[in-house]
Each structure stands twice: as C-alpha cells, then as structure tokens.
Amino acid sequence: MDEAPAREPRLVILGVCLAILGAAALLHPSEPNDPRVRLAGTPLPGLCMMRQLTGVPCPGCGLTRSIVSAVHGELRESFFHHRLGLAILFYVLLQAAHSLIWLASGWWRAHGTLWGRTLDRGLLAFPVLLAVNWVFTLVRMIASF
C-alpha cells in the first residue's frame, strides 16, 4: 500500500500553519487602543461575537492581534494583546517545521515520530491555558471596576 493516505494529514497541517503565518504577514498590527488589525491600511472589523454582544472578551480575544504583532516583530505588543499569542505562534512554527521535514524526509518519518506525538499532545494544553488566561483576564476586568 502506498504512503499517500499518511501524507494527507501532514499536508493539511502544513497548509493550515502556512495559512496562519501568511495571513499574519499580510495583516498589520492595529494602532494603539484599536482592537482591529489592518489589511492594506484598512481596519478590519472585530470578529469576536461574544465581545460584541456582551462586552465580555472570549478566551481567544486578542489572539489574532497578538500573532500579527509578533510576526511583525512587535513582541511587547503581542504579549499585551494576548498572553498566549507568542506560545501559539511558536507552536504553529514547530508544527510547520515538523510537517515539512516529515514530508521531505523518509528518515524523519521513521525517527521523528516522538517529536510529532509530543507536538500533537501539546495541542491539548492550549484549551486549558486559554481557560486559565481567560479567568485572569476576567478577574482583572472585575478588579478595575
């Protein structure tokens, strides 16, 4: 049997990672105190329905701005927009590198499986981290009233 079915998940992962990185490179960080990113100088509308409907940020609020800022070298702003943006960007870079190497190298397919499994399991930590970060954000919002 041919290896094509095993290649498809890695191609999808690589495609998603490259799409995230490409979008972050095309978009530009927002102006200070502006909750939007810009495309060719034009501010894009905010996407968070929870914040628009309730005024309360969701666990992912600020991640797009954080990743866009990090890709453009604005690390301090990235952390300001979302505490996990840099970690998620680093994870996306690792997944892209792993998928690219896996697709290009037969040796890596046989010997790089531990790294791939570790990356895949690491993805399970992000929902927990997002929830913990969200609680801190909400507590800070409540304390500022």
C-alpha positions as CSV (number, residue, x, y, z in Angstrom):
1,M,0.0,0.0,0.0
2,D,1.2,3.5,-0.8
3,E,2.0,6.2,1.8
4,A,-0.4,8.8,0.3
5,P,-3.1,8.5,3.0
6,A,-0.5,9.0,5.7
7,R,0.8,12.2,3.9
8,E,-2.6,13.9,3.7
9,P,-2.9,14.8,7.4
10,R,0.6,16.3,7.3
11,L,-0.2,18.3,4.2
12,V,-3.4,19.6,5.9
13,I,-1.4,20.6,9.0
14,L,1.3,22.3,6.9
15,G,-1.3,24.1,4.8
16,V,-3.1,25.4,7.9
17,C,0.2,26.5,9.5
18,L,1.3,28.3,6.3
19,A,-2.2,30.0,6.0
20,I,-1.9,31.3,9.6
21,L,1.6,32.6,9.0
22,G,0.7,34.1,5.6
23,A,-2.3,35.9,7.0
24,A,-0.4,37.2,9.9
25,A,2.3,38.5,7.5
26,L,-0.3,40.2,5.2
27,L,-2.2,41.8,8.1
28,H,-0.7,44.7,10.0
29,P,-0.9,45.4,13.7
30,S,-3.5,47.9,14.9
31,E,-2.9,51.3,16.1
32,P,-2.6,51.7,19.9
33,N,-6.0,51.1,21.7
34,D,-7.6,49.9,18.4
35,P,-9.0,46.4,18.7
36,R,-8.6,45.7,15.0
37,V,-6.0,44.6,12.6
38,R,-5.4,46.2,9.2
39,L,-5.2,44.9,5.7
40,A,-3.5,47.3,3.2
41,G,-4.1,50.2,5.7
42,T,-7.8,49.5,6.0
43,P,-9.0,48.4,9.5
44,L,-10.9,45.1,9.5
45,P,-14.0,44.7,11.7
46,G,-13.6,42.9,15.0
47,L,-14.6,39.2,14.8
48,C,-15.5,38.4,18.4
49,M,-19.3,37.9,18.6
50,M,-19.1,37.4,22.4
51,R,-17.5,40.7,23.0
52,Q,-19.8,42.5,20.5
53,L,-22.9,41.0,22.2
54,T,-21.9,41.1,25.9
55,G,-18.9,43.4,26.2
56,V,-17.0,40.5,27.8
57,P,-14.0,39.1,25.9
58,C,-13.9,35.5,24.9
59,P,-10.9,33.3,25.8
60,G,-9.4,33.9,22.3
61,C,-9.9,37.7,22.2
62,G,-6.7,39.3,21.1
63,L,-5.1,36.2,19.6
64,T,-5.2,37.5,16.0
65,R,-3.7,40.9,17.0
66,S,-1.1,39.1,19.2
67,I,0.1,36.8,16.4
68,V,0.1,39.6,13.8
69,S,2.1,41.8,16.1
70,A,4.6,39.0,16.9
71,V,5.1,38.2,13.2
72,H,5.8,41.9,12.6
73,G,8.4,41.9,15.4
74,E,6.3,43.8,18.0
75,L,6.7,41.3,20.8
76,R,5.7,43.6,23.6
77,E,2.5,44.5,21.9
78,S,1.9,40.8,21.1
79,F,2.0,40.0,24.8
80,F,-0.2,43.0,25.6
81,H,-2.9,41.8,23.1
82,H,-2.9,38.1,24.4
83,R,-0.6,36.4,26.8
84,L,-0.6,33.1,24.8
85,G,-0.1,34.6,21.3
86,L,3.7,34.1,21.2
87,A,3.3,30.5,22.5
88,I,0.7,29.7,19.9
89,L,2.8,31.3,17.2
90,F,5.8,29.2,18.3
91,Y,3.6,26.1,18.3
92,V,2.5,26.9,14.7
93,L,6.1,27.3,13.6
94,L,7.1,24.0,15.2
95,Q,4.2,22.1,13.6
96,A,5.0,23.6,10.2
97,A,8.7,22.7,10.5
98,H,7.8,19.1,11.7
99,S,5.3,18.6,8.8
100,L,7.7,20.0,6.2
101,I,10.6,17.8,7.4
102,W,8.3,14.8,7.7
103,L,7.0,15.3,4.1
104,A,10.6,15.8,2.8
105,S,12.5,13.0,4.6
106,G,11.8,9.3,4.8
107,W,14.4,9.1,7.6
108,W,12.4,11.7,9.7
109,R,9.1,9.7,9.2
110,A,10.8,6.8,10.9
111,H,12.7,8.6,13.6
112,G,10.8,11.9,14.2
113,T,7.6,10.4,15.4
114,L,8.3,11.2,19.1
115,W,8.5,14.9,18.3
116,G,5.3,14.7,16.2
117,R,3.4,12.9,19.0
118,T,4.7,15.4,21.6
119,L,3.5,18.3,19.4
120,D,0.2,16.7,18.9
121,R,-0.2,16.1,22.7
122,G,0.9,19.7,23.4
123,L,-2.1,20.9,21.5
124,L,-4.2,19.5,24.3
125,A,-2.7,22.0,26.7
126,F,-3.9,25.1,24.8
127,P,-7.6,24.9,25.8
128,V,-6.6,24.7,29.5
129,L,-4.2,27.6,29.1
130,L,-6.8,29.6,27.3
131,A,-9.3,29.0,30.1
132,V,-6.8,29.9,32.8
133,N,-5.8,33.1,30.9
134,W,-9.5,34.0,30.4
135,V,-10.1,33.7,34.2
136,F,-7.1,36.1,34.8
137,T,-8.5,38.5,32.2
138,L,-12.0,38.4,33.8
139,V,-10.6,38.9,37.3
140,R,-8.6,41.9,36.1
141,M,-11.7,43.3,34.4
142,I,-13.7,42.9,37.6
143,A,-11.0,44.4,39.8
144,S,-10.8,47.5,37.5
145,F,-14.4,48.4,38.1
